[in-house]
Amino acid sequence: MKFTKTLAAVAGVGLVAAGLLSAAPASADPNGTPAGNTRALAGVGSDTTQNVMSDLADVVLIGGVKQIASWDATGAANFQTRTTGCTYTRAEANGSGNGRSRLLESLTAGDTRSGCLDFARSSSGKGTLVTTPSLTWIPFANDDATFVVRGDGTVSRNLTLANLISAYQCTLQPDINPVLPQTGSGSRSFWLGIVGITEAQITAGTYPCLTGAGTTTSRAYVQENDARTLKSDEVMPFSVGLYNTQVSGVNIDNRGSAVLGQINSTLPTGLATSFPVRRSLYNVIPTSKLTTAPWSTVFVGSTSLVCNQPATVTVNGFAPLNATSTPVCGDSSSQS
């Protein structure tokens, strides 16, 4: 079955969620005073949430002092989260999985980077993960996830969820070629769950049509939410919140020629509640710190400082959570 662009799908091009403001792109890494490597809460991880957490770091204050130091997933080669030691490369801290791994290192007595981090950003939930010590996934926003295609390409902008599953399981060849973002990415982990594929199957070569890290293709690295290398017959997952803020200028534009796809003929907005593929966004903290300030003050509960900044979350393209949302903002029940 040939999947080509249709006029009915044109409404999905360049969609920007209502309420987003046009602004200069979000700043990278901690800025202003106090210096990032002296703040109370240092974090790394998800590319999807790096910009919203950088903005939250500027407005989440205790006694007028910034508490959060959120270090970007990509950028200059190295960064330092404390005034001595604690140096990281971007690659080792890029993505939800890598952020979680670095946080666990920081919680390991005797590790050379023990005490270097306090939280991790995550665009995927805990799932069945078990860790030692225990970590807690604390939600603060929701995001739609969809696919993108090139606006001048050959793939339809309107696919069903069944179409996407078939594409990623290599049964729609050669019309649609599926792309995966980098390993360690929460977006990759979430999307694999949606299309019913495991990392073990990728390693085993079960789905040879896949492009991206861990596959057999020559283009082995594709950064999540960056479609500049997307080819005319390819699809890849993309955060709707980030796409919309790249359109509006709130975040750096990495779309290239990509346009948002509709799933089951539903337009993604990033702020609605009816899109077929929706996920929560989290900050991950040590479970042992749930009742300890400043972790408890900043992250935990619907009245936490992060949960009290819905406008900052909205301007970054995401749907803020609150005390009556699903999930509840600041909920601490998801523990590994």
C-alpha positions as CSV (number, residue, x, y, z in Angstrom):
1,M,0.0,0.0,0.0
2,K,1.5,3.3,-1.1
3,F,1.4,6.1,1.5
4,T,1.6,9.5,-0.2
5,K,0.8,13.0,0.9
6,T,-2.8,14.1,0.8
7,L,-4.4,17.5,0.7
8,A,-6.5,16.6,3.7
9,A,-3.3,16.4,5.8
10,V,-2.0,19.9,4.9
11,A,-3.7,21.3,8.0
12,G,-1.0,19.5,10.1
13,V,1.8,21.7,8.6
14,G,3.4,24.2,10.9
15,L,0.8,23.8,13.6
16,V,1.6,25.9,16.6
17,A,-0.2,25.4,19.9
18,A,-2.4,28.3,21.1
19,G,-0.9,30.3,23.9
20,L,2.8,30.0,22.8
21,L,4.7,33.2,22.7
22,S,7.3,34.2,20.2
23,A,10.6,34.8,22.0
24,A,14.3,34.4,21.8
25,P,15.5,30.8,22.0
26,A,15.9,29.4,25.5
27,S,19.3,29.9,27.0
28,A,21.6,26.9,27.4
29,D,22.9,25.6,30.7
30,P,22.5,27.6,34.0
31,N,22.8,31.3,33.6
32,G,23.0,34.2,35.9
33,T,23.8,34.1,39.6
34,P,24.5,32.0,41.6
35,A,26.8,30.1,39.3
36,G,25.4,26.8,38.1
37,N,28.0,24.7,39.8
38,T,27.2,26.2,43.2
39,R,23.4,25.7,43.1
40,A,21.6,23.2,45.3
41,L,20.1,20.9,42.7
42,A,22.2,19.9,39.7
43,G,20.5,17.8,36.9
44,V,21.1,16.3,33.5
45,G,19.2,14.1,31.1
46,S,16.3,14.5,28.7
47,D,16.7,16.6,25.5
48,T,12.9,17.1,25.5
49,T,12.8,18.9,28.8
50,Q,16.1,20.6,28.9
51,N,14.7,24.0,27.8
52,V,11.7,24.0,30.1
53,M,13.9,23.1,33.0
54,S,16.3,25.8,32.1
55,D,13.5,28.3,32.2
56,L,12.1,26.9,35.4
57,A,15.6,27.3,36.9
58,D,15.3,31.0,36.4
59,V,12.0,31.4,38.2
60,V,12.1,28.7,40.9
61,L,13.6,30.6,43.9
62,I,14.0,30.0,47.6
63,G,14.7,33.2,49.5
64,G,15.3,34.9,46.1
65,V,18.0,32.4,45.2
66,K,18.0,30.1,42.2
67,Q,18.0,26.4,43.2
68,I,18.1,24.4,39.9
69,A,21.2,23.9,37.7
70,S,19.9,22.1,34.6
71,W,22.7,21.2,32.2
72,D,21.7,20.7,28.5
73,A,21.9,17.4,26.7
74,T,23.8,18.8,23.8
75,G,26.2,21.7,23.4
76,A,29.8,22.4,24.4
77,A,31.9,19.3,25.0
78,N,32.2,19.3,28.8
79,F,30.5,20.9,31.8
80,Q,31.1,20.8,35.5
81,T,28.3,20.5,38.1
82,R,30.4,21.3,41.2
83,T,33.2,23.7,41.7
84,T,35.7,20.8,42.0
85,G,35.6,17.5,40.0
86,C,32.2,16.4,38.6
87,T,33.0,17.0,34.9
88,Y,30.8,15.4,32.3
89,T,30.8,15.1,28.5
90,R,27.5,15.9,26.8
91,A,27.3,12.5,25.3
92,E,27.4,10.6,28.6
93,A,24.6,12.8,30.0
94,N,22.4,13.1,26.9
95,G,18.9,11.6,27.2
96,S,16.7,10.3,30.0
97,G,18.4,7.0,30.4
98,N,21.9,8.5,30.5
99,G,20.7,11.1,33.0
100,R,19.3,8.4,35.2
101,S,22.5,6.4,35.0
102,R,24.6,9.5,35.9
103,L,22.3,10.2,38.9
104,L,22.7,6.6,40.1
105,E,26.5,7.1,39.9
106,S,26.2,10.2,42.0
107,L,24.3,8.2,44.6
108,T,26.9,5.5,44.8
109,A,29.4,5.8,47.7
110,G,33.0,5.6,46.5
111,D,32.2,6.5,42.9
112,T,34.5,9.1,41.5
113,R,31.5,11.3,40.8
114,S,29.6,10.6,44.0
115,G,27.6,13.7,45.0
116,C,27.8,15.4,41.6
117,L,24.1,15.3,40.7
118,D,20.8,15.7,42.5
119,F,18.1,15.0,39.9
120,A,17.6,13.8,36.3
121,R,15.3,14.9,33.6
122,S,13.1,12.2,32.0
123,S,10.7,12.2,29.1
124,S,9.6,8.6,29.8
125,G,8.2,7.0,32.9
126,K,9.7,4.4,35.3
127,G,8.1,1.4,33.5
128,T,9.3,-1.8,35.1
129,L,12.7,-0.4,36.1
130,V,14.2,-1.4,39.4
131,T,17.2,0.6,40.8
132,T,19.4,0.6,43.8
133,P,19.1,3.0,45.4
134,S,15.4,3.8,44.7
135,L,14.5,6.7,42.5
136,T,11.2,8.5,42.2
137,W,9.7,9.8,38.9
138,I,7.8,13.1,39.7
139,P,5.6,14.4,36.8
140,F,5.2,18.1,36.1
141,A,3.8,18.3,32.5
142,N,2.2,16.3,29.7
143,D,3.3,16.3,26.0
144,D,1.9,14.9,22.8
145,A,4.3,12.7,20.8
146,T,3.8,12.2,17.1
147,F,5.8,11.6,13.9
148,V,7.4,14.1,11.5
149,V,7.9,13.7,7.7
150,R,9.5,16.1,5.3
151,G,7.1,18.6,3.9
152,D,8.6,18.0,0.4
153,G,8.8,14.2,0.9
154,T,6.8,11.2,-0.2
155,V,5.2,10.1,3.1
156,S,1.7,11.0,4.1
157,R,1.2,13.5,7.0
158,N,-1.8,11.6,8.2
159,L,-1.2,8.0,9.4
160,T,-3.1,5.7,11.7
161,L,-1.4,4.3,14.8
162,A,-1.6,0.9,13.1
163,N,0.3,2.4,10.1
164,L,3.0,3.6,12.4
165,I,3.4,0.3,14.1
166,S,3.6,-1.5,10.8
167,A,6.1,1.0,9.5
168,Y,8.4,0.5,12.5
169,Q,8.0,-3.3,12.2
170,C,9.1,-3.1,8.6
171,T,5.9,-4.2,6.9
172,L,5.3,-1.0,4.9
173,Q,8.6,-1.2,3.0
174,P,9.7,0.5,0.8
175,D,7.2,3.4,1.1
176,I,8.1,4.4,4.7
177,N,11.5,4.1,6.3
178,P,11.4,4.5,10.1
179,V,14.1,6.4,12.1
180,L,14.9,6.1,15.8
181,P,16.6,8.8,18.0
182,Q,19.8,8.1,20.0
183,T,20.0,5.4,22.6
184,G,19.6,6.6,26.1
185,S,16.8,8.9,24.9
186,G,13.5,8.8,26.8
187,S,11.7,9.7,23.6
188,R,13.2,6.6,22.0
189,S,12.2,4.4,24.9
190,F,8.6,5.8,24.9
191,W,8.3,5.5,21.1
192,L,9.5,1.9,21.1
193,G,6.8,1.1,23.6
194,I,4.2,2.7,21.3
195,V,5.3,0.7,18.2
196,G,5.9,-2.6,20.1
197,I,9.6,-3.0,19.6
198,T,12.3,-3.8,22.2
199,E,16.0,-2.8,22.3
200,A,16.8,-6.5,22.3
201,Q,15.0,-6.9,19.0
202,I,16.9,-4.0,17.5
203,T,20.2,-5.5,18.6
204,A,19.2,-8.9,17.1
205,G,18.3,-7.2,13.7
206,T,14.7,-8.3,13.9
207,Y,13.6,-5.1,12.1
208,P,16.3,-4.4,9.5
209,C,14.5,-1.3,8.0
210,L,15.2,0.8,11.1
211,T,17.6,3.7,10.9
212,G,19.4,5.1,13.9
213,A,21.6,4.1,16.9
214,G,21.9,0.3,17.4
215,T,20.7,-0.5,13.9
216,T,22.7,-1.7,10.9
217,T,22.4,1.5,8.9
218,S,25.3,3.8,8.2
219,R,23.4,6.8,9.7
220,A,23.8,5.5,13.2
221,Y,23.2,8.7,15.2
222,V,20.1,10.8,15.1
223,Q,19.5,13.3,17.9
224,E,16.0,13.3,19.3
225,N,13.8,16.2,18.2
226,D,16.2,17.1,15.5
227,A,14.9,16.4,12.0
228,R,17.5,18.2,9.9
229,T,18.8,14.9,8.4
230,L,15.4,13.5,7.7
231,K,15.1,12.0,4.2
232,S,12.1,12.2,1.9
233,D,10.8,8.7,2.6
234,E,11.4,8.7,6.4
235,V,9.4,9.2,9.5
236,M,10.7,9.8,13.0
237,P,9.1,10.6,16.4
238,F,9.1,14.2,17.6
239,S,7.8,16.0,20.7
240,V,4.9,18.2,19.7
241,G,5.7,20.7,22.4
242,L,9.2,21.1,21.2
243,Y,8.1,21.3,17.5
244,N,5.7,24.1,18.3
245,T,8.3,26.1,20.3
246,Q,10.8,25.6,17.5
247,V,8.2,27.2,15.2
248,S,7.5,30.1,17.5
249,G,11.2,30.8,18.2
250,V,11.0,29.9,21.9
251,N,13.5,27.2,21.2
252,I,16.3,26.7,18.6
253,D,14.8,25.5,15.3
254,N,16.0,21.9,14.5
255,R,13.1,21.0,12.3
256,G,14.8,21.3,8.9
257,S,12.0,20.5,6.3
258,A,10.0,18.4,8.8
259,V,6.3,18.9,9.4
260,L,4.1,17.3,12.1
261,G,2.1,14.3,11.3
262,Q,-1.5,13.5,12.3
263,I,-2.3,10.2,14.0
264,N,-5.7,8.8,13.3
265,S,-6.6,12.1,11.6
266,T,-6.1,14.0,14.9
267,L,-4.1,17.2,14.9
268,P,-1.5,17.4,17.6
269,T,-1.3,20.6,19.6
270,G,0.7,19.7,22.7
271,L,-1.8,21.3,25.0
272,A,-5.0,19.3,24.3
273,T,-6.0,16.0,26.0
274,S,-7.4,14.0,23.1
275,F,-4.3,13.1,21.1
276,P,-3.8,9.4,20.7
277,V,-0.1,9.4,21.8
278,R,0.5,11.3,25.0
279,R,3.1,11.1,27.7
280,S,4.1,12.7,30.9
281,L,7.4,14.5,31.6
282,Y,9.3,13.9,34.8
283,N,12.1,15.0,37.1
284,V,13.7,12.0,38.8
285,I,15.0,12.4,42.3
286,P,16.4,10.0,45.0
287,T,13.5,8.5,46.9
288,S,15.5,9.1,50.1
289,K,15.1,12.9,49.4
290,L,11.3,13.0,49.1
291,T,10.9,14.8,52.4
292,T,14.2,16.6,52.4
293,A,14.5,20.3,51.3
294,P,15.2,21.6,48.7
295,W,14.1,18.5,46.8
296,S,10.8,18.4,48.6
297,T,10.2,22.1,48.2
298,V,11.1,22.3,44.5
299,F,9.7,19.0,43.1
300,V,7.3,17.2,45.5
301,G,3.6,17.7,45.7
302,S,1.1,19.8,43.7
303,T,2.1,23.0,45.6
304,S,5.8,22.5,44.9
305,L,7.7,25.4,43.3
306,V,8.0,23.6,39.9
307,C,4.2,22.9,40.0
308,N,3.5,26.6,40.8
309,Q,4.9,27.7,37.4
310,P,2.3,26.7,34.8
311,A,3.0,29.7,32.5
312,T,6.6,28.6,32.1
313,V,5.6,25.1,31.2
314,T,3.0,26.4,28.7
315,V,5.3,28.8,26.9
316,N,7.6,25.8,26.4
317,G,4.8,23.9,24.5
318,F,3.7,21.5,27.2
319,A,0.5,21.0,29.2
320,P,1.1,21.9,32.9
321,L,-0.1,19.5,35.5
322,N,-1.9,20.5,38.7
323,A,-3.6,19.1,41.7
324,T,-6.6,17.7,39.7
325,S,-4.8,16.6,36.5
326,T,-3.8,13.1,35.4
327,P,-1.2,12.6,36.6
328,V,-1.2,15.0,39.6
329,C,1.7,17.4,39.4
330,G,4.4,16.5,42.0
331,D,3.0,13.0,42.6
332,S,5.7,10.8,44.2
333,S,4.1,7.4,43.9
334,S,6.2,6.1,41.0
335,Q,9.3,4.7,42.6
336,S,11.8,2.2,41.3
